[in-house]
Amino acid sequence: MPALTNPQKDASAIATSLRNVGFETVTLTVDATREKLIDGLRAFADESEKADWAIVYYAGRLEVNGQNYLIPTDARLATDRDVQFEPSRSIR
């Protein structure tokens, strides 16, 4: 799969917007490996327990057969069919 060109810019713009509207904690993670992605999601889950509002914005997701996936940067995907062989996160 080719590298996406805009996710880092999009994520930075959303992080700035969330800070500007008053979110107290905004964590921006870019180019996350599987380990870093899972660590970030776990930290988010812990923080969101105490929050009135919580948002995850993920730029660069992949849709295959109507199912969306969070794809880490170290995933090995030659085609969209390879998503079934990677330990990626399916989201709805």
DAMOHU-V96476 format. One record per backbone hydrogen bond with DSSP energy under -1.0 kcal/mol. NH is the residue of the N-H (numbers start at 1). CO is the residue of the C=O. If there is no record, write none. Layout:
{{NH & CO} {NH & CO}}
This chain:
{{10 & 6} {11 & 7} {12 & 8} {13 & 9} {14 & 10} {15 & 11} {16 & 12} {17 & 13} {18 & 14} {19 & 15} {20 & 16} {21 & 17} {22 & 19} {23 & 18} {37 & 33} {38 & 34} {39 & 35} {40 & 36} {41 & 37} {42 & 38} {43 & 39} {44 & 40} {45 & 41} {46 & 42} {47 & 43} {48 & 44} {50 & 47} {62 & 69} {64 & 67} {67 & 64} {69 & 62} {70 & 89} {73 & 32} {75 & 72} {82 & 79} {83 & 80} {84 & 81} {85 & 82} {88 & 86} {89 & 70} {91 & 68}}
